[in-house]
Amino acid sequence: MQLQPHSVDQIVLVLSNAPDEALAKRIAHLTVEEGLAACVNLGRPALSMYMWQGTLEGAEEIPLTFKTTGAKVGALMERIRSLHPYEVPEILVLPVIAGLDTYINWVKEQTSA
């Protein structure tokens, strides 16, 4: 896991995916319930195309977008990885540079435990 410098109070988006809707819901449910994310959005199934071990692969996946803080990002990444069946799951962390103050504060409150 590579963590880039960020503030523990910074809001970040974590992008991932799941191979099916049932697992996507399970990952979302557990990470919110455990206080690792304030909210998780599940997108519509989408076709992902990628090279894997020298072969072009295509798979339908459910996109996941997690809202959390820098303080929780490491634990969230590990939890996603522990629940994910892929050998190399997509887990990307993107900084949030601005947002509605009340929403930012809500994310911080939900992930403060």
Backbone as CSV, one residue per row, in Angstrom:
resi,resn,N_x,N_y,N_z,CA_x,CA_y,CA_z,C_x,C_y,C_z
1,MET,0.853,-1.165,0.000,0.000,0.000,0.000,0.897,1.224,0.000
2,GLN,0.644,2.125,-0.918,1.400,3.369,-0.983,0.488,4.509,-0.590
3,LEU,0.846,5.185,0.489,0.087,6.341,0.933,0.882,7.598,0.638
4,GLN,0.271,8.521,-0.048,0.889,9.804,-0.319,0.579,10.734,0.843
5,PRO,1.404,11.737,1.060,1.150,12.655,2.172,-0.213,13.339,2.040
6,HIS,-0.933,13.366,3.121,-2.207,14.085,3.177,-2.520,14.330,4.647
7,SER,-3.347,15.277,4.873,-3.753,15.628,6.231,-4.772,14.616,6.743
8,VAL,-4.712,14.303,8.020,-5.695,13.383,8.588,-7.105,13.961,8.530
9,ASP,-7.228,15.280,8.480,-8.539,15.922,8.386,-9.026,16.107,6.957
10,GLN,-8.173,15.840,5.986,-8.537,16.032,4.583,-9.595,15.010,4.172
11,ILE,-10.581,15.461,3.433,-11.576,14.567,2.860,-10.984,13.984,1.585
12,VAL,-11.150,12.685,1.401,-10.662,12.021,0.197,-11.767,11.142,-0.366
13,LEU,-11.656,10.870,-1.662,-12.510,9.898,-2.324,-11.659,8.674,-2.605
14,VAL,-12.201,7.510,-2.316,-11.517,6.264,-2.625,-12.344,5.566,-3.696
15,LEU,-11.693,5.237,-4.804,-12.355,4.568,-5.914,-11.987,3.098,-5.916
16,SER,-12.973,2.254,-6.121,-12.742,0.829,-6.245,-13.862,0.256,-7.108
17,ASN,-13.994,-1.055,-7.096,-15.054,-1.725,-7.832,-15.265,-3.094,-7.216
18,ALA,-16.307,-3.752,-7.644,-16.590,-5.112,-7.197,-17.089,-5.903,-8.402
19,PRO,-16.866,-7.205,-8.392,-17.272,-8.005,-9.546,-18.772,-8.227,-9.669
20,ASP,-19.533,-7.953,-8.592,-20.982,-8.114,-8.671,-21.662,-7.224,-7.633
21,GLU,-22.967,-7.064,-7.797,-23.717,-6.149,-6.939,-23.776,-6.627,-5.489
22,ALA,-23.878,-7.919,-5.275,-23.957,-8.433,-3.898,-22.693,-8.093,-3.117
23,LEU,-21.530,-8.295,-3.728,-20.287,-7.976,-3.036,-20.134,-6.470,-2.879
24,ALA,-20.533,-5.705,-3.877,-20.459,-4.240,-3.778,-21.282,-3.756,-2.579
25,LYS,-22.485,-4.291,-2.419,-23.335,-3.910,-1.291,-22.712,-4.330,0.030
26,ARG,-22.102,-5.503,0.066,-21.463,-5.982,1.303,-20.296,-5.083,1.692
27,ILE,-19.444,-4.750,0.724,-18.309,-3.875,1.000,-18.797,-2.519,1.485
28,ALA,-19.803,-1.953,0.805,-20.348,-0.650,1.187,-20.935,-0.715,2.593
29,HIS,-21.749,-1.732,2.846,-22.407,-1.868,4.149,-21.378,-1.947,5.275
30,LEU,-20.401,-2.819,5.137,-19.433,-3.023,6.209,-18.559,-1.805,6.442
31,THR,-18.109,-1.159,5.378,-17.205,-0.018,5.564,-17.909,1.188,6.182
32,VAL,-19.185,1.379,5.858,-19.945,2.464,6.497,-20.265,2.089,7.941
33,GLU,-20.718,0.867,8.152,-21.052,0.417,9.508,-19.842,0.485,10.438
34,GLU,-18.664,0.199,9.917,-17.439,0.211,10.724,-16.827,1.604,10.855
35,GLY,-17.465,2.619,10.271,-16.993,3.993,10.393,-15.769,4.300,9.546
36,LEU,-15.476,3.462,8.569,-14.325,3.702,7.692,-14.671,4.647,6.553
37,ALA,-15.947,4.732,6.225,-16.430,5.646,5.192,-17.736,6.262,5.672
38,ALA,-17.955,7.513,5.317,-19.216,8.171,5.673,-20.322,7.735,4.729
39,CYS,-19.943,7.472,3.485,-20.911,7.149,2.438,-20.184,6.379,1.346
40,VAL,-20.892,5.462,0.719,-20.347,4.742,-0.437,-21.410,4.772,-1.530
41,ASN,-21.029,5.228,-2.700,-21.924,5.200,-3.854,-21.605,3.987,-4.702
42,LEU,-22.640,3.243,-5.059,-22.510,2.121,-5.978,-23.019,2.574,-7.335
43,GLY,-22.186,2.459,-8.334,-22.577,2.864,-9.682,-23.251,1.727,-10.429
44,ARG,-23.661,2.034,-11.623,-24.254,1.018,-12.495,-23.151,0.105,-13.021
45,PRO,-23.486,-1.135,-13.307,-22.471,-2.033,-13.862,-21.838,-1.429,-15.108
46,ALA,-20.528,-1.604,-15.203,-19.785,-1.066,-16.339,-18.761,-2.101,-16.789
47,LEU,-18.459,-2.083,-18.060,-17.463,-2.999,-18.607,-16.078,-2.408,-18.413
48,SER,-15.210,-3.152,-17.756,-13.815,-2.745,-17.587,-12.959,-3.578,-18.530
49,MET,-12.078,-2.925,-19.259,-11.141,-3.601,-20.159,-9.740,-3.358,-19.630
50,TYR,-8.943,-4.419,-19.518,-7.610,-4.286,-18.947,-6.745,-5.470,-19.386
51,MET,-5.447,-5.263,-19.294,-4.504,-6.344,-19.562,-4.210,-7.039,-18.240
52,TRP,-4.288,-8.365,-18.236,-3.957,-9.143,-17.044,-3.116,-10.339,-17.462
53,GLN,-1.900,-10.360,-16.977,-0.956,-11.424,-17.267,-0.833,-11.667,-18.768
54,GLY,-0.723,-10.557,-19.506,-0.495,-10.609,-20.947,-1.713,-10.854,-21.808
55,THR,-2.890,-10.902,-21.205,-4.118,-11.168,-21.948,-5.104,-10.026,-21.739
56,LEU,-5.740,-9.608,-22.828,-6.787,-8.593,-22.723,-8.014,-9.222,-22.084
57,GLU,-8.460,-8.625,-20.998,-9.619,-9.118,-20.257,-10.732,-8.082,-20.296
58,GLY,-11.950,-8.542,-20.175,-13.105,-7.674,-20.044,-14.022,-8.245,-18.978
59,ALA,-14.444,-7.402,-18.066,-15.312,-7.878,-16.989,-16.299,-6.780,-16.609
60,GLU,-17.524,-7.187,-16.311,-18.501,-6.238,-15.802,-18.246,-6.056,-14.317
61,GLU,-18.186,-4.801,-13.889,-17.899,-4.484,-12.497,-18.831,-3.386,-12.008
62,ILE,-19.001,-3.332,-10.696,-19.796,-2.292,-10.055,-18.826,-1.259,-9.489
63,PRO,-18.848,-0.003,-10.000,-17.974,1.032,-9.451,-18.388,1.420,-8.032
64,LEU,-17.395,1.665,-7.190,-17.624,2.086,-5.808,-16.868,3.382,-5.555
65,THR,-17.535,4.358,-4.936,-16.899,5.612,-4.541,-17.149,5.810,-3.056
66,PHE,-16.068,5.838,-2.289,-16.116,5.988,-0.841,-15.745,7.419,-0.472
67,LYS,-16.458,8.004,0.502,-16.096,9.311,1.050,-15.569,9.083,2.453
68,THR,-14.331,9.535,2.703,-13.721,9.328,4.003,-12.712,10.433,4.277
69,THR,-11.943,10.255,5.339,-10.914,11.232,5.700,-9.536,10.592,5.593
70,GLY,-8.538,11.442,5.575,-7.160,10.964,5.552,-6.847,10.061,6.727
71,ALA,-7.474,10.317,7.863,-7.237,9.499,9.056,-7.712,8.059,8.864
72,LYS,-8.717,7.847,8.057,-9.312,6.518,7.881,-8.888,5.813,6.603
73,VAL,-8.179,6.509,5.732,-7.924,5.957,4.404,-7.104,4.668,4.444
74,GLY,-6.116,4.580,5.293,-5.310,3.359,5.365,-6.123,2.161,5.796
75,ALA,-6.921,2.329,6.853,-7.769,1.239,7.344,-8.838,0.875,6.312
76,LEU,-9.382,1.880,5.618,-10.382,1.616,4.579,-9.767,0.807,3.447
77,MET,-8.590,1.185,3.015,-7.931,0.457,1.936,-7.693,-1.002,2.334
78,GLU,-7.248,-1.218,3.538,-7.010,-2.593,4.002,-8.308,-3.387,4.087
79,ARG,-9.387,-2.728,4.523,-10.674,-3.426,4.630,-11.202,-3.801,3.258
80,ILE,-11.118,-2.878,2.303,-11.552,-3.193,0.937,-10.747,-4.380,0.425
81,ARG,-9.457,-4.320,0.617,-8.580,-5.400,0.139,-8.949,-6.739,0.783
82,SER,-9.276,-6.728,2.073,-9.612,-7.981,2.760,-10.928,-8.586,2.272
83,LEU,-11.844,-7.747,1.791,-13.148,-8.211,1.325,-13.176,-8.528,-0.166
84,HIS,-12.155,-8.104,-0.886,-12.149,-8.171,-2.349,-11.546,-9.470,-2.851
85,PRO,-12.168,-10.100,-3.844,-11.643,-11.365,-4.354,-10.477,-11.219,-5.345
86,TYR,-10.279,-10.024,-5.901,-9.235,-9.855,-6.911,-7.848,-9.891,-6.269
87,GLU,-6.898,-10.452,-6.994,-5.504,-10.455,-6.549,-4.974,-9.026,-6.461
88,VAL,-5.389,-8.183,-7.415,-4.973,-6.780,-7.449,-6.221,-5.911,-7.633
89,PRO,-6.947,-5.625,-6.545,-8.140,-4.787,-6.683,-7.767,-3.329,-6.940
90,GLU,-8.620,-2.661,-7.677,-8.448,-1.218,-7.870,-8.779,-0.520,-6.560
91,ILE,-7.826,0.245,-6.044,-8.065,1.108,-4.887,-7.240,2.364,-5.119
92,LEU,-7.918,3.454,-5.434,-7.268,4.731,-5.698,-7.812,5.780,-4.742
93,VAL,-6.937,6.640,-4.255,-7.333,7.700,-3.326,-7.145,9.034,-4.025
94,LEU,-8.216,9.823,-4.061,-8.189,11.131,-4.708,-8.479,12.219,-3.683
95,PRO,-7.700,13.285,-3.663,-7.963,14.366,-2.712,-9.202,15.159,-3.117
96,VAL,-9.903,15.664,-2.140,-11.017,16.578,-2.365,-10.472,17.971,-2.084
97,ILE,-10.517,18.836,-3.081,-9.919,20.164,-2.910,-10.909,21.200,-2.386
98,ALA,-12.200,20.907,-2.490,-13.220,21.838,-1.985,-14.536,21.091,-1.873
99,GLY,-15.446,21.648,-1.076,-16.762,21.053,-0.928,-17.625,21.897,-0.016
100,LEU,-18.894,21.582,0.019,-19.844,22.266,0.892,-19.439,22.012,2.336
101,ASP,-19.260,23.069,3.109,-18.784,22.944,4.489,-19.607,21.951,5.313
102,THR,-20.923,22.023,5.192,-21.756,21.136,5.999,-21.559,19.666,5.602
103,TYR,-21.329,19.410,4.322,-21.078,18.032,3.880,-19.709,17.563,4.357
104,ILE,-18.703,18.407,4.210,-17.352,18.075,4.673,-17.386,17.747,6.168
105,ASN,-18.080,18.569,6.947,-18.185,18.330,8.384,-18.923,17.028,8.691
106,TRP,-19.940,16.712,7.905,-20.677,15.462,8.087,-19.772,14.258,7.848
107,VAL,-18.980,14.290,6.776,-18.047,13.185,6.501,-17.091,13.011,7.676
108,LYS,-16.554,14.123,8.182,-15.638,14.050,9.316,-16.314,13.466,10.554
109,GLU,-17.558,13.884,10.812,-18.299,13.363,11.978,-18.539,11.854,11.852
110,GLN,-18.911,11.406,10.658,-19.244,9.996,10.456,-18.023,9.083,10.572
111,THR,-16.847,9.612,10.339,-15.630,8.812,10.355,-14.733,9.121,11.551
112,SER,-15.273,9.820,12.537,-14.440,10.275,13.661,-14.261,9.225,14.757
113,ALA,-15.061,8.188,14.780,-14.946,7.179,15.860,-13.731,6.296,15.696
